[in-house]
Amino acid sequence: MTGGRPIRLILQFAFPLLLGNLFQQTYNMVDAAIVGRTLGAAALGSVGASSSVNFLILGFCIGLACGFAIPVAQAFGADDRRMLRSCVFHSWILTAAFAAVLTVACSLLTPQILHLLQTPDDLYADAYAYLLVIFLGIPFTMLYNLCSGILRAVGDSRTPFLFLAFSAVLNIGLDLFCILVLGWGTAGAAIATIASQGISGILCFFYMRRKYALLRVGREERRWNPRTVRKLLLMGIPMGLQYSITAIGSMVMQSANNSLGSLYTSAFAAGVKIKQLTMCPFDAIATGVSTFAGQNYGAGKVDRIRNGIRSGTMVAVFYGLLAGFLLILGGRTMSLLFVSSSYQKVLDASGRYLRCMGYFYWTLGILNTIRMSIQGLGFSGRAIFSGVIEMIARTFVSLVFVPIAGYTAICYADQTAWVTSSIYCVIMLGICMKTIRTRTYRRSAAEE
């Protein structure tokens, strides 16, 4: 990505990533659609009652893996193959350690998590079965995301998509088999999800080892290097926390919504699934811009970084306007994917949530693209603070306004977080660009 027209390179990189994100969302969407349409709105609420904590834990896992890939992208851009392979080796070790700890801790704490979220009593049993299985599948989630992150860091966003597309189709078949044939209910939906994602991760791992010689770790790179570990952790942990801190506000928001009753829990579950689907282009564009920024920072091309971020943000905002218009007009209709037409009140509440969100959806184009750009440039601490801002905003609305305005406050909590965090990110990007320009000038002067 260090040569050629920035927007063309970003979109070429982002397109297979977008398709991969869409297929990845089919995991959760197929679960929700089959559960909601075959087991009823209550079962859908059971799956959705813990969606925020799923985002908290799995978001940390995904963010950690993506963060580990950033030093790989920077080493690739700088053509430092030895550092690249060292980063890959230590990423595997650290990912295995985090996966073991998180799987054990989250599985043991599942009951406490559901009580903390004020899960309605009539939804608790199914919610527990679903969440426990998802937590047991954490190693598969981390395996796929690390493999795909490393491949994207060296410019290959097509391969992760192909494996994910295969496993998404497999997930549909397993969902139907586990729920309709075996009668395993919500636990069956979770088993289908983690089994499909595990297959995707394993296939991606073996392909990467066979296809890319530059990623094959030699004896020298297998030596434990505290400096490389520190570099990876300084990228991975803040990026994981960035996802998780954002999710803490979502957990408070979900807890407040769950306290309103199972009707709104089910409506919120349907709305969130649609929101996650329509957010896929934002994530794809932002990841493309982040990789572009990381590689060009490694190559010392500051002007290309600025042009790439500007172009990527404009594309993301344009998409946000189109998606927002779709949510405003068709949110209730799209909710029929998950909820039978006989549940009119659930559909009305879900449509209202999506309609209110649609008016501000374009701000996500600014927030996601610029925040990921800041992360890709190596300013992980500054990027994570934007997540803190989101958390504070959601928490404030949930604790202060939900008791006053009820579900109306829930419908505007996300937008409050997006706008406030976007303002911070725009200001911070300008500061970061000045910093890297100074660093690049000093590095060039030292080389001369």
N, C-alpha and C positions, 0 to 999 in steps of 0.2 A: 504493500500500500504506500510505498515511499515514492512512487512515480506514476504519473497519469492524472486524469481528472478526478478530483476528490469525490464528488457526488456520485459519479458513475461507479467508482470502486466501492464506495460505501453501500450503495444499493445492490450491486452485484453480490457483495458479501452478505448483506442483510436478507436478501430474498430467500435463500435456502434456510437461513436461520429463522425467518418468519414462518416458513412452512413447518420447520421443526417445532417451533413454539406452538403452532396451531395443533399439530399432532399431539404434542405433549399435553395440551389442554384437553384433548379428547379423552385422556385418561379420566380426569375428574368429571368431565361433562357426560361421558357415557355412563360412568357410575351413577351420577345424579339423575340422568334421564331414565335409565333402567330402574333405579330405585324408586324415583318419584312416580313413574308411570305404572309400575307393576306392584310396588309395595305400598304406595300412597304418600300423601303429603307429610304425614307424621314421620315416616321413614326418611324422607328427604330432609326434614328438619333435623333428624338424628345425625345424618351425614354432614349437614351444614352447621350444626351447633358448635362444632370445634374448628371451623374453617380458619379462624384467626390464629389459633394455636398451631394449626398445620403450617400456616404461613410463617409463624414465629420460628418453629423448629426447622422445618424443611427449608425455609427461606435462609436461615443461617447456614445450613449445609450447602445450599446452592451458591450463596454469596461467598462462602469460604472457598469453594472450588473455583469459582470465577476469579476470585482474588489471587489464588495461587497461579492462575494462568497469566496474569498481568506481567510479572517479571519474565515469563517465557516470551511473551510478545515483545517486550523491550529488548531482551537478549537477541531475539530473532531479527528485530529491526537494526540492531547494532552489529549483526553478523558475528556474534560471540557464541559459537556452537558449544564450547566447553561449559560456559555458564548456563546455557539453555538446558543441556542435559543434566547438569547438577540440580537445576530448579525442578526438572521433571522427577528425578529420583527422590528428592526430599519431599516433593508434593505427595508422592505415593505414601511415604512413611507417615507424614503428618495427617493425611486423610484417613488412613487406617486407624490411627490413634483416636482422632476425633469421632469417627464412626462408632468405635467400640464404647467410648464413654457416653455419647449421646443416646445410643440405643438402650443401654442398660438403665441410665437415669430416667429417660422419658417413659420407658415401659413401666418402671416401678411407680412413677408419679402420675400415671394416667388418671386414676380416680380423683386425686387432689386437683388436677388441672380442670376436669369437668365440673367439679363443685365450685371452683374459682370462677368459672364462666357462667355460673348460675343456670346450668343446663336444666330445663324443665324435667320434672320427675318422670313424665310419660315418655320422654325421649332418651332417658339416661342409659338404659341397657344397650340399645342399638348403637348409641353414640360411643359407648365404651368399647364395644366389640370392633367397631370400625377404626377408632383412633389407635387402639392397641396394635392392631395388625399394621397400620401405616407406620407406627414408630418402629416396629420390628424390621421394617423394610428400609430403614435409614441408610444402611450400607449400600444398598442398590442405588438409592438416589444419589449418594455422593460419588459412587463409581461412575455412573453415566455422566454426571455434570463435570467431573474432573477430566474424563477422557474427551468429552466434547469441547471443554474449555481449552485444553491444550491444542487440539486440532484447529480450533478457530484462531488461536494465537499465532499459528504458523500459516494462516490464510485459508484453511480448508473448513468451510461451513457447510459444504454439501454432504460430506460423509456422515456426520452426526444426524443429519436430517433423514438420510436413507434408512439407517438402522432404526431411528425412532418411528418412521412411517411404518416399517414392518411390525414393530412391537405394538403400535397403536391399533393396527388391524387385529393383531393377536389379542389385545386387551378386550376388544369388543366380543370376540368369540368366548374368551374366558369369563367375561361378565355374564353373558347369557347362560353359560354352562353352570357357573357357580351359584347364580341366583335362581334361575328357573329350573334347572335340572337337579342340582344338588340341594337346593333350598337353604343355602347358607346365609341368606339375608344380607345385611349391611357388611358383615365380616367377609362374605364372598366377594363383594365389590372391592373391598380393600385388598384381598388376596390376589384378585385378578390384576389390580393396579401394580402391586409391587413385583409380581411374577413377570409381568410384561416389561417393566422398567429394568428389572435385573437382567433379562435377556438382552435388552438394548445395550446396557452398559458392558456386558461381557463381550458381545460382538464387536462393539466399538474398541474395546481394549485390545483384542487380538488383531484386529485390522490395523490399528495404529502401530503395533509392534512389528507387523510384517511389512507394511507399506512404507513407513517413514524411517529411513536409516538415521537421520539426524536426531531422532528421538530415542534411539537405542542407547541405553546407558552403559558405558564401559566401566572397567574396574576403577579407573581414577575418579570418575564422577560418583561412584558408590561410597566414597569416603565421607564420613559424617562431617559436615561443614557448618559450624554454628553461625557463621556469617550469612550463609545462604538461608538457613532456617529462620534467622531473624528477619531477613528480607521478605521471605514468604509470609511469615506471621504478621508482619507489619502491613502487608497488603490484604491477606486473607481474613484475619480476624476483624479488622475494621469494616471490610466489605460485608462479612457475615453479620456483624452487629448492625450495619446499616439496614439490612433487610429486617433483622429482628427488632431493632428499636422501633422501626416503622410499624411492625406487627404488634408491639406492645400497645400502642394507641388503638390499633384495630381490635385487640383483645378487650380493652376497656369498652370500646364501642360495641363489640359483640355481646359482652356481658350486660351492658345497658339494654341492648335490643332484646336479648333472651328474657330479661326480666319483664318485658311487655307481654310475654305469652307465646305459646307455640305457633299461633297464626303468623305473628311477625317473624318468628324464628324461621319458619318455612319460607316466607316471602323473601326474607333477607338471603337465605341460602340460594334460592333461584336467581335473585338479582346479582349476587356475587359471582356465580358461575358465568353469567353473561358478561359481567364486567371483566373478569379474568380473560375471557376469550377475546374481547375487543381491545384489550391492552397488549395483546401479542405484537402488533406492529410497533408500538412504542418501544417494547423491550428489544425487538430485533434491530431497529434503527439505532437505539442507544448503544447496544453492544457493538454494532458496526462502527459507530463513531468513536467509541472507547478504544477499540482495537486499532483504528486508524490513528488516533491521537497517540497511543502508546508506541506504535512502530515508528511514527515520524518524530516523536520525542527522542527515541533511541537513535534515530538517524540525524538529529539536530536540525530538523526542518520546521521551524516555528511558524512561518507564514502558511505552510500547508495545514498545520494544525488548526489555525484560526479559520481558514477557508472551509475546512472539512466540518468543523463544529457548526459554523454558521449555516452551511448548506443542509446538514443533517437536521438541525433544529427547525428550519423552515419546512422541510418535508414532514416532520413529525407534527408540527402545528397544523399543517394543511389536513393531514389525516385526522387529527383530533376534531377538527371542525366537521368533517364528513361523518365520523363515527358518532359524534355528539348529536348531530341531526337525526341519525338513524335511531339512537336511543330515545330521543324525545318522541319521535313518531311511532316507533315500533317496539318499544321496550316491553309492553304488556303482552304483545303478540309473541315475542321471542320467549317469554316466560312459559308459554305453552309447551316448550320442549321438555320441561321438567315437571309441570303441574297440570293435572287434568282440568278440563274446562269446567268441571263441576265444582271446583274450589274457587269461586268467583272472588271472594274477599282476599284470598292469598294472591291471586293474579293482580287484583287492583293495587295491593300494597307493593308488590314487586315492580309493577309498571310505574308507580309513583316514585320509587327509589331510583329507577333508571332514568326517568324523565328529568328529575332534579339534577342528577349527575351530568346529563348530557349538555346542559348549559355551560358547564365549566370544563368539559373534557379536553379541550384544546390546551389547557394549562399543563396537562400531563406531558404533552410534547416538549414543552420547555423544561419541565422538571426532570424527566427521565434522561433526556439527551444530555443536558448540561451536567447533571450530577454524575452520570457515568463517564463523561469526558474528564471531569475533575479527578475521578477515581483512576482512569486510565493514564493520566499524567503523573500519578504517584502521590497525590495529595489526599490520602485516605482519611486522615483525621478531619479535614474540612468537608469531605463528602459525607462522612458519618454524622456530622452535626446537622446536616439537612434532615436526616432521619429523626434526630432528636426534636427538631422543630415540628415535623409531622406528628410525632408522638404527643408532644405537648398540646398541639392544636386539637387533635382528635380527643384526647383525654379531657380537655377543657370543655369541649362541646358535649361530650357524653356525660360528664359528671354534673355540669351546671345546667345545661339546656334540656337534656332528655327528661329530667323530672318535671320540667315546666311545660315543654312542648311535645313530649312523647316522640312518636315515630317521625314527626316532621324534622326534629333535630337530627335524627339518624340519617335522614335523607340529605342533609347538608354538611355532615361532619367531614366526609372525605374532601369535599371541595375547599373547605376552610384550610385543611392541611396542605392541599396542593398549592393553593395561592400563596400562602405564607412561606412555604419552603422554596417555591420558585423564585420569589423575590430575593431570598438569601443566596440561592445558587447563581443567579445572574451577576450579583455583586461579587461573589467569591470567584467566579470564573475570570473576571477582569483582573483580579489580584493575582490569581495563579498564572495567567498568561504573562504578566509583567515579570513574575519570578522566574519562569522558565526561559524567558527571553534573556534575562540577565545571566542565568546559569549557562545558557548556550553560548553567549558572547564570551564569557570568561573561559569556557572550555576551548573555544576556537582560538582565543588569544594564547592560551597555555600551550596548545599544540603547535602554534606557529613559533 
